[in-house]
Amino acid sequence: MKIKNITKIITTILLVTMLLTSFATISQATSQSGASAGTINPDDFKPGDLTASDTATAFRSAGVIVNAIINVGLVISIVMFMVLGMKYMMGSIEERAEYKKTLMPMIIGTLMLFLSGKIVSIIWGIMSQVNV
């Protein structure tokens, strides 16, 4: 009973902290133009048109980040499979039944992680061939 209450309290604290930190940027915004203090005119920001090199740089950077996340996730999942395999080999019959229950969600999660990167790269390859 106490663990459930502690978990609820910690979850609530983390949620409130997340919400408060996300609003900090908005509440501290100030005007940089000659308008009255504390107001922001969205018309003051005039970005230039994006060039092909700008979008290529953005996609390259995003690709590096996504590949890094996928690679770290795959390494972690492989390590977890190794740990689960060792526990399975050393465990009793009841423990083996528990490990079998956790094995299927781990396999599905690893496949989703691996295939998500492949699906995105396939879609990117198809879209880069099409002249839009």
C-alpha positions as MATLAB code, in Angstrom:
seq = 'MKIKNITKIITTILLVTMLLTSFATISQATSQSGASAGTINPDDFKPGDLTASDTATAFRSAGVIVNAIINVGLVISIVMFMVLGMKYMMGSIEERAEYKKTLMPMIIGTLMLFLSGKIVSIIWGIMSQVNV';
ca = [
       0.000    0.000    0.000;
       2.787    2.425    0.855;
       4.648    1.736   -2.385;
       1.568    2.609   -4.446;
       1.167    5.886   -2.560;
       4.837    6.742   -2.964;
       4.637    5.948   -6.680;
       1.592    8.214   -7.065;
       3.316   11.036   -5.189;
       6.501   10.764   -7.267;
       4.487   10.620  -10.492;
       2.519   13.700   -9.476;
       5.689   15.611   -8.566;
       7.326   14.713  -11.880;
       4.213   15.716  -13.837;
       3.953   19.082  -12.066;
       7.683   19.697  -12.574;
       7.401   18.891  -16.276;
       4.456   21.232  -16.712;
       6.114   24.077  -14.817;
       9.351   23.825  -16.760;
       7.529   23.780  -20.089;
       5.719   27.029  -19.242;
       8.877   28.850  -18.108;
       9.885   29.823  -21.641;
       6.485   31.293  -22.429;
       6.173   33.256  -19.199;
       9.621   34.838  -19.554;
       9.258   35.981  -23.161;
       9.887   39.663  -23.806;
       9.660   41.984  -26.750;
      12.773   42.734  -28.756;
      11.269   45.347  -31.024;
       9.990   48.830  -30.271;
       6.564   47.560  -29.198;
       5.301   47.982  -25.673;
       7.103   45.999  -22.998;
       6.053   42.387  -22.585;
       4.365   41.959  -25.970;
       5.612   40.028  -28.956;
       4.564   40.803  -32.484;
       4.796   37.660  -34.646;
       5.022   39.839  -37.759;
       8.469   41.039  -36.646;
       9.999   37.655  -37.497;
      10.582   37.328  -41.231;
      12.534   34.189  -42.039;
      14.060   33.776  -45.445;
      13.043   31.037  -47.812;
      14.636   27.688  -47.160;
      17.109   26.538  -49.734;
      17.791   22.963  -50.755;
      21.033   22.964  -48.784;
      19.170   24.087  -45.634;
      16.723   21.208  -45.845;
      19.482   18.739  -46.699;
      21.453   19.853  -43.645;
      18.373   19.510  -41.441;
      17.604   16.023  -42.742;
      21.226   14.915  -42.333;
      21.271   16.147  -38.747;
      17.952   14.480  -37.978;
      19.180   11.250  -39.566;
      22.275   11.213  -37.389;
      20.188   11.740  -34.251;
      17.607    9.088  -35.185;
      20.310    6.557  -36.067;
      22.071    7.198  -32.765;
      18.851    6.666  -30.816;
      18.087    3.460  -32.715;
      21.619    2.112  -32.243;
      21.621    2.833  -28.504;
      18.188    1.212  -28.189;
      19.333   -1.877  -30.049;
      22.446   -2.225  -27.893;
      20.343   -1.921  -24.735;
      17.846   -4.496  -26.014;
      20.621   -6.952  -26.872;
      22.109   -6.563  -23.402;
      18.670   -7.112  -21.872;
      18.196  -10.257  -23.968;
      21.556  -11.533  -22.737;
      20.622  -10.855  -19.105;
      17.216  -12.465  -19.568;
      18.842  -15.495  -21.222;
      21.268  -15.922  -18.338;
      18.443  -15.643  -15.821;
      16.431  -18.156  -17.847;
      19.273  -20.674  -17.851;
      19.899  -20.300  -14.127;
      16.278  -20.000  -12.992;
      13.838  -22.520  -11.600;
      10.754  -23.728  -13.469;
       8.552  -20.968  -12.011;
      11.120  -18.310  -12.880;
      11.406  -19.657  -16.429;
       7.654  -19.266  -16.858;
       7.927  -15.620  -15.750;
      10.826  -14.985  -18.118;
       8.836  -16.430  -21.011;
       6.070  -13.922  -20.247;
       8.486  -10.989  -20.446;
      10.263  -12.306  -23.529;
       7.486  -11.658  -26.059;
       7.039   -7.920  -25.272;
      10.828   -7.496  -25.437;
      10.947   -9.154  -28.870;
       8.087   -6.999  -30.140;
       9.709   -3.826  -28.775;
      13.054   -4.665  -30.333;
      11.441   -5.401  -33.696;
       9.503   -2.129  -33.558;
      12.696   -0.231  -32.738;
      14.662   -1.885  -35.536;
      11.899   -1.674  -38.142;
      11.014    1.941  -37.355;
      14.393    3.073  -38.606;
      14.191    0.854  -41.662;
      10.679    1.997  -42.553;
      11.698    5.644  -42.263;
      14.753    5.050  -44.460;
      12.627    3.246  -47.067;
      10.105    6.097  -47.122;
      12.956    8.624  -47.351;
      14.446    6.702  -50.275;
      11.141    6.635  -52.120;
      10.439   10.304  -51.457;
      13.903   11.378  -52.557;
      13.344    9.627  -55.903;
      10.051   11.444  -56.502;
      10.266   15.018  -57.729;
       7.640   16.907  -55.765;
];
